């Protein structure tokens, strides 16, 4: 039985091409983890802003923010500069060898973008999950 996971991210910078996020999180099942590191925001990743143009090509009836996460990973819109101290990988046969915390944060970032009413769509200042 799984105890759970959580993750947090904050947008800390952006330029013409990228948004830069700091993140942290934890796998509660890892009882040896440094619990203080759960909130260090010591991991870094960036997302190429061109993904917004790319995801506009996805049909509206598709479940968009899941598709966006896969596109970010598969098509190179995501760059991981440094994993957080508590990074972990789920051995579930996933085709993406990616820190699970980043994967879930991407999902939540793209969900927030999808739910935005204003145009043009922008990247959220922060995102989080608990599972």
N, CA, C and O atoms as a GROMACS GRO file, in nm:
protein
  524
    1UNK      N    1   0.084  -0.117   0.000
    1UNK     CA    2   0.000   0.000   0.000
    1UNK      C    3   0.089   0.124   0.000
    1UNK      O    4   0.186   0.132   0.075
    2UNK      N    5   0.055   0.219  -0.084
    2UNK     CA    6   0.132   0.342  -0.097
    2UNK      C    7   0.086   0.446   0.004
    2UNK      O    8  -0.034   0.464   0.026
    3UNK      N    9   0.182   0.515   0.063
    3UNK     CA   10   0.149   0.622   0.156
    3UNK      C   11   0.118   0.750   0.079
    3UNK      O   12   0.031   0.828   0.121
    4UNK      N   13   0.187   0.772  -0.033
    4UNK     CA   14   0.156   0.887  -0.118
    4UNK      C   15   0.278   0.965  -0.161
    4UNK      O   16   0.392   0.933  -0.127
    5UNK      N   17   0.250   1.071  -0.238
    5UNK     CA   18   0.354   1.156  -0.295
    5UNK      C   19   0.302   1.300  -0.294
    5UNK      O   20   0.182   1.325  -0.288
    6UNK      N   21   0.397   1.394  -0.299
    6UNK     CA   22   0.357   1.533  -0.321
    6UNK      C   23   0.469   1.606  -0.394
    6UNK      O   24   0.584   1.562  -0.396
    7UNK      N   25   0.432   1.719  -0.455
    7UNK     CA   26   0.530   1.801  -0.525
    7UNK      C   27   0.482   1.945  -0.533
    7UNK      O   28   0.362   1.973  -0.531
    8UNK      N   29   0.580   2.035  -0.543
    8UNK     CA   30   0.553   2.178  -0.549
    8UNK      C   31   0.646   2.241  -0.650
    8UNK      O   32   0.762   2.199  -0.661
    9UNK      N   33   0.600   2.339  -0.724
    9UNK     CA   34   0.688   2.411  -0.815
    9UNK      C   35   0.652   2.558  -0.817
    9UNK      O   36   0.536   2.597  -0.798
   10UNK      N   37   0.755   2.641  -0.841
   10UNK     CA   38   0.736   2.785  -0.854
   10UNK      C   39   0.811   2.832  -0.977
   10UNK      O   40   0.925   2.792  -1.001
   11UNK      N   41   0.746   2.916  -1.055
   11UNK     CA   42   0.812   2.979  -1.168
   11UNK      C   43   0.906   3.085  -1.112
   11UNK      O   44   0.862   3.175  -1.041
   12UNK      N   45   1.036   3.074  -1.143
   12UNK     CA   46   1.129   3.171  -1.086
   12UNK      C   47   1.191   3.263  -1.189
   12UNK      O   48   1.256   3.362  -1.153
   13UNK      N   49   1.174   3.233  -1.319
   13UNK     CA   50   1.231   3.318  -1.422
   13UNK      C   51   1.170   3.281  -1.556
   13UNK      O   52   1.114   3.173  -1.573
   14UNK      N   53   1.181   3.373  -1.651
   14UNK     CA   54   1.144   3.343  -1.788
   14UNK      C   55   1.218   3.436  -1.881
   14UNK      O   56   1.259   3.546  -1.843
   15UNK      N   57   1.234   3.390  -2.004
   15UNK     CA   58   1.293   3.473  -2.108
   15UNK      C   59   1.208   3.457  -2.233
   15UNK      O   60   1.096   3.406  -2.224
   16UNK      N   61   1.256   3.497  -2.347
   16UNK     CA   62   1.175   3.488  -2.470
   16UNK      C   63   1.142   3.345  -2.509
   16UNK      O   64   1.040   3.321  -2.573
   17UNK      N   65   1.226   3.250  -2.470
   17UNK     CA   66   1.209   3.112  -2.514
   17UNK      C   67   1.157   3.016  -2.408
   17UNK      O   68   1.086   2.920  -2.440
   18UNK      N   69   1.192   3.038  -2.282
   18UNK     CA   70   1.164   2.940  -2.177
   18UNK      C   71   1.100   3.002  -2.054
   18UNK      O   72   1.114   3.121  -2.026
   19UNK      N   73   1.028   2.915  -1.980
   19UNK     CA   74   0.988   2.944  -1.842
   19UNK      C   75   1.071   2.849  -1.756
   19UNK      O   76   1.090   2.733  -1.791
   20UNK      N   77   1.119   2.900  -1.644
   20UNK     CA   78   1.209   2.825  -1.556
   20UNK      C   79   1.138   2.800  -1.423
   20UNK      O   80   1.090   2.894  -1.359
   21UNK      N   81   1.133   2.674  -1.383
   21UNK     CA   82   1.068   2.636  -1.258
   21UNK      C   83   1.168   2.573  -1.161
   21UNK      O   84   1.258   2.500  -1.201
   22UNK      N   85   1.150   2.604  -1.033
   22UNK     CA   86   1.218   2.534  -0.924
   22UNK      C   87   1.114   2.441  -0.863
   22UNK      O   88   0.996   2.476  -0.855
   23UNK      N   89   1.156   2.324  -0.820
   23UNK     CA   90   1.057   2.230  -0.766
   23UNK      C   91   1.118   2.144  -0.656
   23UNK      O   92   1.240   2.133  -0.642
   24UNK      N   93   1.029   2.083  -0.580
   24UNK     CA   94   1.066   1.984  -0.480
   24UNK      C   95   0.945   1.897  -0.454
   24UNK      O   96   0.836   1.922  -0.506
   25UNK      N   97   0.965   1.796  -0.374
   25UNK     CA   98   0.856   1.706  -0.343
   25UNK      C   99   0.908   1.585  -0.269
   25UNK      O  100   1.021   1.583  -0.221
   26UNK      N  101   0.823   1.483  -0.260
   26UNK     CA  102   0.863   1.364  -0.185
   26UNK      C  103   0.776   1.245  -0.218
   26UNK      O  104   0.661   1.257  -0.260
   27UNK      N  105   0.837   1.130  -0.199
   27UNK     CA  106   0.770   1.001  -0.200
   27UNK      C  107   0.758   0.962  -0.053
   27UNK      O  108   0.858   0.927   0.009
   28UNK      N  109   0.638   0.969   0.003
   28UNK     CA  110   0.620   0.940   0.146
   28UNK      C  111   0.654   0.795   0.180
   28UNK      O  112   0.674   0.762   0.297
   29UNK      N  113   0.661   0.709   0.080
   29UNK     CA  114   0.695   0.570   0.102
   29UNK      C  115   0.843   0.551   0.135
   29UNK      O  116   0.882   0.449   0.192
   30UNK      N  117   0.925   0.650   0.099
   30UNK     CA  118   1.069   0.643   0.127
   30UNK      C  119   1.092   0.700   0.267
   30UNK      O  120   1.103   0.821   0.285
   31UNK      N  121   1.101   0.613   0.364
   31UNK     CA  122   1.116   0.656   0.502
   31UNK      C  123   1.257   0.705   0.533
   31UNK      O  124   1.280   0.762   0.640
   32UNK      N  125   1.352   0.684   0.441
   32UNK     CA  126   1.490   0.730   0.462
   32UNK      C  127   1.514   0.869   0.404
   32UNK      O  128   1.624   0.924   0.421
   33UNK      N  129   1.415   0.928   0.336
   33UNK     CA  130   1.436   1.057   0.272
   33UNK      C  131   1.459   1.168   0.375
   33UNK      O  132   1.419   1.156   0.491
   34UNK      N  133   1.522   1.273   0.332
   34UNK     CA  134   1.542   1.392   0.414
   34UNK      C  135   1.411   1.471   0.409
   34UNK      O  136   1.382   1.536   0.309
   35UNK      N  137   1.334   1.465   0.515
   35UNK     CA  138   1.201   1.528   0.515
   35UNK      C  139   1.208   1.680   0.498
   35UNK      O  140   1.115   1.740   0.444
   36UNK      N  141   1.316   1.743   0.543
   36UNK     CA  142   1.332   1.886   0.524
   36UNK      C  143   1.348   1.920   0.376
   36UNK      O  144   1.310   2.030   0.333
   37UNK      N  145   1.402   1.828   0.299
   37UNK     CA  146   1.424   1.851   0.155
   37UNK      C  147   1.293   1.855   0.078
   37UNK      O  148   1.291   1.895  -0.039
   38UNK      N  149   1.184   1.814   0.141
   38UNK     CA  150   1.053   1.816   0.074
   38UNK      C  151   1.019   1.956   0.022
   38UNK      O  152   0.941   1.968  -0.074
   39UNK      N  153   1.074   2.059   0.081
   39UNK     CA  154   1.040   2.197   0.045
   39UNK      C  155   1.163   2.282   0.011
   39UNK      O  156   1.158   2.405   0.025
   40UNK      N  157   1.271   2.221  -0.032
   40UNK     CA  158   1.393   2.294  -0.066
   40UNK      C  159   1.383   2.368  -0.200
   40UNK      O  160   1.456   2.465  -0.222
   41UNK      N  161   1.298   2.324  -0.288
   41UNK     CA  162   1.293   2.377  -0.425
   41UNK      C  163   1.432   2.372  -0.488
   41UNK      O  164   1.477   2.468  -0.550
   42UNK      N  165   1.498   2.259  -0.472
   42UNK     CA  166   1.635   2.243  -0.521
   42UNK      C  167   1.642   2.185  -0.662
   42UNK      O  168   1.750   2.182  -0.722
   43UNK      N  169   1.531   2.138  -0.716
   43UNK     CA  170   1.529   2.089  -0.853
   43UNK      C  171   1.496   2.201  -0.950
   43UNK      O  172   1.431   2.299  -0.914
   44UNK      N  173   1.542   2.185  -1.074
   44UNK     CA  174   1.517   2.288  -1.177
   44UNK      C  175   1.479   2.222  -1.308
   44UNK      O  176   1.541   2.125  -1.352
   45UNK      N  177   1.375   2.276  -1.371
   45UNK     CA  178   1.341   2.235  -1.508
   45UNK      C  179   1.290   2.357  -1.582
   45UNK      O  180   1.250   2.457  -1.523
   46UNK      N  181   1.291   2.346  -1.714
   46UNK     CA  182   1.240   2.455  -1.797
   46UNK      C  183   1.153   2.398  -1.908
   46UNK      O  184   1.170   2.284  -1.951
   47UNK      N  185   1.061   2.480  -1.951
   47UNK     CA  186   0.968   2.441  -2.057
   47UNK      C  187   0.979   2.545  -2.168
   47UNK      O  188   0.971   2.665  -2.144
   48UNK      N  189   0.996   2.496  -2.289
   48UNK     CA  190   1.002   2.584  -2.405
   48UNK      C  191   0.862   2.642  -2.427
   48UNK      O  192   0.764   2.568  -2.435
   49UNK      N  193   0.854   2.773  -2.438
   49UNK     CA  194   0.724   2.840  -2.454
   49UNK      C  195   0.653   2.804  -2.584
   49UNK      O  196   0.532   2.820  -2.595
   50UNK      N  197   0.727   2.754  -2.682
   50UNK     CA  198   0.666   2.715  -2.809
   50UNK      C  199   0.568   2.600  -2.794
   50UNK      O  200   0.492   2.571  -2.886
   51UNK      N  201   0.568   2.534  -2.677
   51UNK     CA  202   0.472   2.425  -2.657
   51UNK      C  203   0.328   2.477  -2.666
   51UNK      O  204   0.238   2.402  -2.704
   52UNK      N  205   0.306   2.603  -2.631
   52UNK     CA  206   0.170   2.659  -2.640
   52UNK      C  207   0.122   2.654  -2.785
   52UNK      O  208   0.008   2.616  -2.811
   53UNK      N  209   0.208   2.693  -2.878
   53UNK     CA  210   0.170   2.687  -3.021
   53UNK      C  211   0.146   2.543  -3.063
   53UNK      O  212   0.051   2.515  -3.137
   54UNK      N  213   0.231   2.452  -3.015
   54UNK     CA  214   0.219   2.311  -3.053
   54UNK      C  215   0.090   2.251  -3.000
   54UNK      O  216   0.023   2.176  -3.072
   55UNK      N  217   0.054   2.280  -2.877
   55UNK     CA  218  -0.064   2.216  -2.819
   55UNK      C  219  -0.194   2.274  -2.875
   55UNK      O  220  -0.299   2.212  -2.862
   56UNK      N  221  -0.187   2.390  -2.936
   56UNK     CA  222  -0.307   2.443  -3.001
   56UNK      C  223  -0.349   2.357  -3.119
   56UNK      O  224  -0.462   2.370  -3.168
   57UNK      N  225  -0.261   2.269  -3.166
   57UNK     CA  226  -0.294   2.179  -3.277
   57UNK      C  227  -0.366   2.053  -3.232
   57UNK      O  228  -0.412   1.975  -3.315
   58UNK      N  229  -0.376   2.030  -3.100
   58UNK     CA  230  -0.443   1.911  -3.047
   58UNK      C  231  -0.594   1.934  -3.052
   58UNK      O  232  -0.641   2.038  -3.006
   59UNK      N  233  -0.670   1.838  -3.105
   59UNK     CA  234  -0.816   1.855  -3.109
   59UNK      C  235  -0.876   1.875  -2.971
   59UNK      O  236  -0.834   1.811  -2.874
   60UNK      N  237  -0.971   1.963  -2.962
   60UNK     CA  238  -1.034   2.000  -2.835
   60UNK      C  239  -1.094   1.880  -2.763
   60UNK      O  240  -1.096   1.876  -2.640
   61UNK      N  241  -1.142   1.781  -2.838
   61UNK     CA  242  -1.208   1.667  -2.774
   61UNK      C  243  -1.109   1.573  -2.706
   61UNK      O  244  -1.150   1.490  -2.625
   62UNK      N  245  -0.979   1.585  -2.737
   62UNK     CA  246  -0.879   1.504  -2.668
   62UNK      C  247  -0.867   1.554  -2.524
   62UNK      O  248  -0.899   1.670  -2.495
   63UNK      N  249  -0.821   1.470  -2.438
   63UNK     CA  250  -0.800   1.508  -2.298
   63UNK      C  251  -0.669   1.585  -2.292
   63UNK      O  252  -0.563   1.526  -2.271
   64UNK      N  253  -0.675   1.716  -2.311
   64UNK     CA  254  -0.559   1.794  -2.351
   64UNK      C  255  -0.439   1.795  -2.259
   64UNK      O  256  -0.327   1.773  -2.305
   65UNK      N  257  -0.458   1.821  -2.130
   65UNK     CA  258  -0.338   1.841  -2.050
   65UNK      C  259  -0.257   1.714  -2.031
   65UNK      O  260  -0.137   1.723  -2.005
   66UNK      N  261  -0.317   1.597  -2.043
   66UNK     CA  262  -0.238   1.473  -2.045
   66UNK      C  263  -0.158   1.468  -2.174
   66UNK      O  264  -0.039   1.436  -2.171
   67UNK      N  265  -0.220   1.498  -2.285
   67UNK     CA  266  -0.150   1.500  -2.413
   67UNK      C  267  -0.035   1.600  -2.410
   67UNK      O  268   0.072   1.572  -2.464
   68UNK      N  269  -0.056   1.715  -2.349
   68UNK     CA  270   0.048   1.818  -2.344
   68UNK      C  271   0.170   1.768  -2.269
   68UNK      O  272   0.284   1.794  -2.309
   69UNK      N  273   0.149   1.696  -2.159
   69UNK     CA  274   0.259   1.642  -2.080
   69UNK      C  275   0.342   1.547  -2.166
   69UNK      O  276   0.465   1.554  -2.165
   70UNK      N  277   0.276   1.460  -2.239
   70UNK     CA  278   0.347   1.365  -2.325
   70UNK      C  279   0.421   1.437  -2.437
   70UNK      O  280   0.533   1.399  -2.471
   71UNK      N  281   0.360   1.538  -2.494
   71UNK     CA  282   0.426   1.616  -2.600
   71UNK      C  283   0.550   1.686  -2.544
   71UNK      O  284   0.655   1.686  -2.608
   72UNK      N  285   0.539   1.746  -2.427
   72UNK     CA  286   0.653   1.815  -2.366
   72UNK      C  287   0.772   1.720  -2.351
   72UNK      O  288   0.886   1.759  -2.376
   73UNK      N  289   0.745   1.598  -2.311
   73UNK     CA  290   0.851   1.501  -2.289
   73UNK      C  291   0.904   1.445  -2.421
   73UNK      O  292   1.024   1.446  -2.447
   74UNK      N  293   0.813   1.398  -2.504
   74UNK     CA  294   0.854   1.328  -2.628
   74UNK      C  295   0.913   1.421  -2.733
   74UNK      O  296   1.001   1.380  -2.808
   75UNK      N  297   0.867   1.545  -2.739
   75UNK     CA  298   0.909   1.634  -2.846
   75UNK      C  299   1.014   1.737  -2.801
   75UNK      O  300   1.045   1.831  -2.874
   76UNK      N  301   1.067   1.718  -2.681
   76UNK     CA  302   1.180   1.799  -2.637
   76UNK      C  303   1.148   1.939  -2.586
   76UNK      O  304   1.238   2.024  -2.582
   77UNK      N  305   1.025   1.965  -2.547
   77UNK     CA  306   0.990   2.096  -2.492
   77UNK      C  307   1.031   2.109  -2.345
   77UNK      O  308   1.034   2.220  -2.291
   78UNK      N  309   1.063   1.997  -2.282
   78UNK     CA  310   1.103   1.994  -2.141
   78UNK      C  311   1.253   1.971  -2.132
   78UNK      O  312   1.307   1.881  -2.197
   79UNK      N  313   1.320   2.052  -2.052
   79UNK     CA  314   1.462   2.031  -2.022
   79UNK      C  315   1.475   2.025  -1.870
   79UNK      O  316   1.436   2.118  -1.800
   80UNK      N  317   1.531   1.916  -1.821
   80UNK     CA  318   1.554   1.902  -1.678
   80UNK      C  319   1.698   1.944  -1.651
   80UNK      O  320   1.792   1.879  -1.695
   81UNK      N  321   1.713   2.053  -1.578
   81UNK     CA  322   1.846   2.104  -1.547
   81UNK      C  323   1.905   2.034  -1.425
   81UNK      O  324   2.025   2.008  -1.420
   82UNK      N  325   1.822   2.003  -1.327
   82UNK     CA  326   1.868   1.934  -1.207
   82UNK      C  327   1.747   1.875  -1.136
   82UNK      O  328   1.648   1.944  -1.113
   83UNK      N  329   1.754   1.747  -1.103
   83UNK     CA  330   1.646   1.685  -1.027
   83UNK      C  331   1.654   1.728  -0.880
   83UNK      O  332   1.762   1.759  -0.829
   84UNK      N  333   1.540   1.729  -0.816
   84UNK     CA  334   1.539   1.761  -0.673
   84UNK      C  335   1.598   1.645  -0.594
   84UNK      O  336   1.608   1.533  -0.643
   85UNK      N  337   1.637   1.674  -0.472
   85UNK     CA  338   1.700   1.573  -0.387
   85UNK      C  339   1.611   1.451  -0.367
   85UNK      O  340   1.662   1.340  -0.356
   86UNK      N  341   1.481   1.469  -0.362
   86UNK     CA  342   1.389   1.358  -0.338
   86UNK      C  343   1.330   1.299  -0.466
   86UNK      O  344   1.227   1.232  -0.462
   87UNK      N  345   1.396   1.322  -0.580
   87UNK     CA  346   1.346   1.266  -0.706
   87UNK      C  347   1.333   1.114  -0.694
   87UNK      O  348   1.412   1.048  -0.627
   88UNK      N  349   1.230   1.060  -0.761
   88UNK     CA  350   1.215   0.914  -0.761
   88UNK      C  351   1.145   0.872  -0.890
   88UNK      O  352   1.083   0.954  -0.959
   89UNK      N  353   1.157   0.746  -0.920
   89UNK     CA  354   1.102   0.690  -1.043
   89UNK      C  355   1.007   0.577  -1.008
   89UNK      O  356   1.036   0.494  -0.922
   90UNK      N  357   0.893   0.576  -1.075
   90UNK     CA  358   0.798   0.467  -1.053
   90UNK      C  359   0.831   0.354  -1.150
   90UNK      O  360   0.850   0.378  -1.269
   91UNK      N  361   0.838   0.235  -1.099
   91UNK     CA  362   0.868   0.118  -1.181
   91UNK      C  363   0.737   0.057  -1.232
   91UNK      O  364   0.703  -0.056  -1.200
   92UNK      N  365   0.665   0.137  -1.311
   92UNK     CA  366   0.534   0.091  -1.359
   92UNK      C  367   0.536   0.064  -1.509
   92UNK      O  368   0.430   0.053  -1.572
   93UNK      N  369   0.655   0.055  -1.566
   93UNK     CA  370   0.664   0.030  -1.709
   93UNK      C  371   0.643   0.155  -1.791
   93UNK      O  372   0.620   0.146  -1.912
   94UNK      N  373   0.649   0.272  -1.729
   94UNK     CA  374   0.628   0.397  -1.801
   94UNK      C  375   0.731   0.412  -1.911
   94UNK      O  376   0.848   0.376  -1.894
   95UNK      N  377   0.688   0.467  -2.023
   95UNK     CA  378   0.779   0.489  -2.134
   95UNK      C  379   0.867   0.612  -2.112
   95UNK      O  380   0.956   0.638  -2.192
   96UNK      N  381   0.843   0.686  -2.005
   96UNK     CA  382   0.920   0.807  -1.978
   96UNK      C  383   1.006   0.788  -1.855
   96UNK      O  384   0.955   0.786  -1.743
   97UNK      N  385   1.137   0.775  -1.873
   97UNK     CA  386   1.226   0.765  -1.756
   97UNK      C  387   1.246   0.904  -1.697
   97UNK      O  388   1.345   0.971  -1.726
   98UNK      N  389   1.154   0.946  -1.616
   98UNK     CA  390   1.146   1.083  -1.569
   98UNK      C  391   1.109   1.083  -1.421
   98UNK      O  392   1.029   1.001  -1.376
   99UNK      N  393   1.168   1.174  -1.347
   99UNK     CA  394   1.132   1.192  -1.208
   99UNK      C  395   0.979   1.205  -1.200
   99UNK      O  396   0.919   1.289  -1.267
  100UNK      N  397   0.917   1.121  -1.118
  100UNK     CA  398   0.772   1.120  -1.109
  100UNK      C  399   0.717   1.254  -1.061
  100UNK      O  400   0.607   1.294  -1.101
  101UNK      N  401   0.791   1.322  -0.976
  101UNK     CA  402   0.745   1.452  -0.927
  101UNK      C  403   0.731   1.551  -1.043
  101UNK      O  404   0.631   1.622  -1.053
  102UNK      N  405   0.831   1.555  -1.131
  102UNK     CA  406   0.823   1.644  -1.247
  102UNK      C  407   0.705   1.605  -1.336
  102UNK      O  408   0.631   1.692  -1.383
  103UNK      N  409   0.687   1.477  -1.358
  103UNK     CA  410   0.577   1.430  -1.443
  103UNK      C  411   0.443   1.481  -1.392
  103UNK      O  412   0.362   1.534  -1.469
  104UNK      N  413   0.419   1.466  -1.263
  104UNK     CA  414   0.292   1.510  -1.205
  104UNK      C  415   0.279   1.663  -1.204
  104UNK      O  416   0.170   1.717  -1.223
  105UNK      N  417   0.391   1.733  -1.181
  105UNK     CA  418   0.386   1.879  -1.184
  105UNK      C  419   0.356   1.930  -1.323
  105UNK      O  420   0.279   2.026  -1.339
  106UNK      N  421   0.415   1.868  -1.426
  106UNK     CA  422   0.383   1.906  -1.564
  106UNK      C  423   0.234   1.892  -1.590
  106UNK      O  424   0.171   1.981  -1.647
  107UNK      N  425   0.179   1.780  -1.548
  107UNK     CA  426   0.035   1.756  -1.564
  107UNK      C  427  -0.044   1.872  -1.504
  107UNK      O  428  -0.138   1.921  -1.565
  108UNK      N  429  -0.006   1.916  -1.383
  108UNK     CA  430  -0.080   2.023  -1.315
  108UNK      C  431  -0.054   2.160  -1.378
  108UNK      O  432  -0.145   2.243  -1.383
  109UNK      N  433   0.066   2.184  -1.425
  109UNK     CA  434   0.095   2.308  -1.497
  109UNK      C  435   0.007   2.318  -1.621
  109UNK      O  436  -0.056   2.420  -1.645
  110UNK      N  437   0.003   2.210  -1.700
  110UNK     CA  438  -0.075   2.212  -1.823
  110UNK      C  439  -0.225   2.215  -1.796
  110UNK      O  440  -0.301   2.272  -1.874
  111UNK      N  441  -0.267   2.155  -1.687
  111UNK     CA  442  -0.409   2.162  -1.650
  111UNK      C  443  -0.447   2.307  -1.620
  111UNK      O  444  -0.553   2.354  -1.662
  112UNK      N  445  -0.361   2.379  -1.547
  112UNK     CA  446  -0.389   2.520  -1.517
  112UNK      C  447  -0.394   2.604  -1.644
  112UNK      O  448  -0.480   2.690  -1.658
  113UNK      N  449  -0.302   2.577  -1.737
  113UNK     CA  450  -0.303   2.651  -1.864
  113UNK      C  451  -0.433   2.623  -1.940
  113UNK      O  452  -0.496   2.715  -1.992
  114UNK      N  453  -0.473   2.497  -1.945
  114UNK     CA  454  -0.595   2.457  -2.016
  114UNK      C  455  -0.718   2.527  -1.957
  114UNK      O  456  -0.808   2.567  -2.031
  115UNK      N  457  -0.720   2.542  -1.826
  115UNK     CA  458  -0.838   2.599  -1.759
  115UNK      C  459  -0.841   2.752  -1.762
  115UNK      O  460  -0.940   2.812  -1.721
  116UNK      N  461  -0.732   2.816  -1.810
  116UNK     CA  462  -0.729   2.962  -1.817
  116UNK      C  463  -0.833   3.013  -1.916
  116UNK      O  464  -0.850   2.957  -2.024
  117UNK      N  465  -0.900   3.119  -1.879
  117UNK     CA  466  -1.000   3.179  -1.967
  117UNK      C  467  -0.939   3.288  -2.054
  117UNK      O  468  -0.982   3.308  -2.168
  118UNK      N  469  -0.839   3.359  -2.001
  118UNK     CA  470  -0.782   3.471  -2.076
  118UNK      C  471  -0.688   3.422  -2.186
  118UNK      O  472  -0.632   3.312  -2.179
  119UNK      N  473  -0.674   3.505  -2.285
  119UNK     CA  474  -0.582   3.480  -2.396
  119UNK      C  475  -0.485   3.598  -2.403
  119UNK      O  476  -0.529   3.709  -2.376
  120UNK      N  477  -0.362   3.584  -2.435
  120UNK     CA  478  -0.299   3.454  -2.463
  120UNK      C  479  -0.275   3.377  -2.334
  120UNK      O  480  -0.261   3.435  -2.226
  121UNK      N  481  -0.270   3.247  -2.346
  121UNK     CA  482  -0.246   3.161  -2.231
  121UNK      C  483  -0.103   3.182  -2.181
  121UNK      O  484  -0.011   3.202  -2.260
  122UNK      N  485  -0.087   3.178  -2.050
  122UNK     CA  486   0.044   3.196  -1.989
  122UNK      C  487   0.075   3.080  -1.896
  122UNK      O  488  -0.013   3.000  -1.863
  123UNK      N  489   0.198   3.072  -1.854
  123UNK     CA  490   0.238   2.966  -1.761
  123UNK      C  491   0.208   3.009  -1.618
  123UNK      O  492   0.230   3.125  -1.583
  124UNK      N  493   0.158   2.918  -1.535
  124UNK     CA  494   0.122   2.954  -1.398
  124UNK      C  495   0.246   2.984  -1.313
  124UNK      O  496   0.354   2.931  -1.338
  125UNK      N  497   0.227   3.068  -1.213
  125UNK     CA  498   0.335   3.103  -1.120
  125UNK      C  499   0.374   2.983  -1.032
  125UNK      O  500   0.490   2.970  -0.992
  126UNK      N  501   0.277   2.896  -1.003
  126UNK     CA  502   0.306   2.780  -0.920
  126UNK      C  503   0.206   2.668  -0.949
  126UNK      O  504   0.099   2.689  -1.006
  127UNK      N  505   0.247   2.549  -0.907
  127UNK     CA  506   0.160   2.433  -0.920
  127UNK      C  507   0.200   2.334  -0.810
  127UNK      O  508   0.312   2.338  -0.759
  128UNK      N  509   0.108   2.245  -0.776
  128UNK     CA  510   0.135   2.148  -0.671
  128UNK      C  511   0.044   2.027  -0.689
  128UNK      O  512  -0.056   2.033  -0.761
  129UNK      N  513   0.080   1.919  -0.624
  129UNK     CA  514  -0.007   1.802  -0.620
  129UNK      C  515   0.019   1.725  -0.491
  129UNK      O  516   0.127   1.732  -0.432
  130UNK      N  517  -0.081   1.652  -0.451
  130UNK     CA  518  -0.066   1.552  -0.345
  130UNK      C  519  -0.146   1.432  -0.391
  130UNK      O  520  -0.260   1.446  -0.437
  131UNK      N  521  -0.088   1.319  -0.378
  131UNK     CA  522  -0.152   1.197  -0.431
  131UNK      C  523  -0.138   1.085  -0.332
  131UNK      O  524  -0.186   0.974  -0.357
   0.00000   0.00000   0.00000
